[in-house]
Amino acid sequence: MLKLYLVRHGETSYNAEGNKYCGRTNVDLTEKGENQAIELKVLLANIEFDAVYSSPLTRAFKTAQLSVPHTEINTDDRLIELDFGNWEGKTREEFIRENKSVWDLWNNDPINNRAGACGETAGELIERIDSFMDDILRTHNEGNILIVAHNGVNRFLMAYLLGFNPRNYRKIVQENSSLTVLGFDKEEGFSLLKLNCR
């Protein structure tokens, strides 16, 4: 069986400051975020990974470095967080107050509507994820793969792989530096083995 170990990066200043939306802004981990990644190292210590993939953004790459030190980390642009458009750097309360209709469009149909009016659609994000997963499944038949990415990417990835309606992606919770495990069997497809572990 192929197992995907899916990690969300550690806490950033955007997370700490009211959970501001942080897409392409390249913020670093806070001290707490670094400690979360170091704590994650304990969960991963006895797992032999065939490959480690990370978003190239600092918060994800540093989480990977701290949680699996002395391991080669492959960066992949397809794992970069969703482009949140005009929502970047704002809390949900702030941007809903500015323009609720944009949020309503996204919330009801993220596949066909742009985050923050001018960002990515979930459909575009899922295209990236699908391309990435095609490469993973072509390259790895079994073993353990670590993927370190972002809240939006990981939740849409889980929704997509598990067959959920993408508009329900926000019902999947993954906290900073938490671990989710997905298994892949050629006959059964993907299954959720662990969610949001610390």
N, C-alpha and C positions, 0 to 999 in steps of 0.2 A: 504493500500500500504506500502511496505517496502522501506525506503529511505536510501541510502548509502551516507554519507557525507565524501568525499574523500579529504584528506589534504596532501599536500607536506610539509615536514619539513621546518623550517626557514633557513635563510642564514647561511652558514658555511664559514670557511676560504677558502675552496676549491672553493666555489661559488664565493667568493670575489676576488680570485686570478686568474682571467681569465676563470672561470668556468671549473676548472680541474675535470676530471672524478673521482668520489668518490663512490666506490662500498662498499666493506667490511671494508675499513678503518674507524675506529670509531672516527671521528672528532666531536667536540662539535659545538654548535651554537656560532656565533659571537654576540656581543652586539646588532647589528642590527637584527640578527635572533631572539634573545630573544624578542626584542620589536615587531617584526612582529607577533610572537606567542601570545603576550599579546594583540595586536590589533585584532587578530583573535578571541580572547575571546569575544569581543563585538558582532561579527557576530553570535556566537554560544550561547550567553547568554540565549536566550529565547527558546532554543530547549532542550527538555527532551530526553536524549539518553538512549536507552535500554541497550546498551553495547558500550564500547570503545575498539578498538583494535589498537595496535601500533607495528611497527618494534621494536625489542629490541635495535637497535643501538641508541646511545645517542642523536643524532640530532633529531630523530623522537620522541623518548620517552619524551625528554624534551619539545618538541613542544606540545605534548599531555598534559603534566603536566601543562604547562603555559596557554594553551588555554581552558582547562576544569579542573580547579583546584578542589580539594576535590571530585574527581571522580575516581572510580576504573579503572585502565588501564590494559587490558590484553595484554601481549606481545605474538607475534607469529612469529617464525623464518621464516615462509613462506612469510612474508612481508619484509624481509631483501632485500636490494638493489641487483641488478644484479651484479654478479662477472665479473668485466671488464678486468680481465687478465692483459696483458702487458700495457693496457691503463690507469691503475690505477695511479692517481696522475699527469696525463698529460692532457694538453688541446688537443682538436681535431686537431688543427693545428700542434702540436708537434708530435702526433703519426701518423698522415697521412704523415708527412714529413719523418718519420722513415720507414714506411712500408705501402704505400697506398693500396697495394693489399689486405691486411687483412681488411682494412676499406671497400673496394669495395665489398668483399665477404659478410661481415656483412650487409652492407647497402642494397645490392640486395636481400639477403635471410637470415635474422637474425634467422629464425626458425631453420635452419640447420647448421649455422656457429657460431663459438665461438667468443664472444667479446674479442678483444685483443689477438686473436690466441689461448689462453689457458683458457679463462674464461667460462662463461655459454653460452649456446645457448638460444635464446628467447623461443624455444620450451620447454626447461627445466624450464625456469621461468614461462611460462604459465601453465605447469603442477602443479607448486606450487600454483599459483593463483587459478587454477581450484579446487584444493583440498581445499583451504581456503574458496572459495565461496560455494562449496558444503556444508561445515560445517555451514557457515552463513545461507544459505537458509534452512538447516535442523533444525537449532536452532531458527531462527527468521522468523515468517510468515509476520509480519508487524512491524511498529514502525520506529525508527531512530537509525542507527548504524553509529558511527564515526570510520573512518579508517585513521590512520596517518602513511604515508609511504614515498616513495622516487619517484624521477622523473621517472626513468625507470620502476619501478614496477607500478606506477599509470598510466603511458601512455600505457603500455602493457595491464594492467587491463581494461582500458577504451576501447582500440581497440578490445580486446577479447570479452568483454561483449556486445559491440555495433555492433559486426560483421564486423569490418574493417579488411582489409588485414594487418597483423602484420608489414609488411615492411613499412607501412605508419605511424607507431607509432610516429615518430618525428614531424608529422604535427599537433599533439595534444599538445597544450601548457598548462603547469601548472607551474606557478611561485611559488617561495618560500612562504610558509604560505598562499597560496591561497586555495579557497574552490571550489570543484566541487560536484554537487549533481546528483546522479543517482536514478531513481525510478524503482522498480520492481513490475510488475503485472503478476500474474500467466498466464493470457491469452496473454498479449502483450509482455512479457519479459522485458528487460531493455530499458530504455529511458534516454536520457540526459536532465536533468532539468535545470541545471546551470553549467557554466564552468568558472574556473579561476576567481572567485569572491574575492573581498577584501572589 
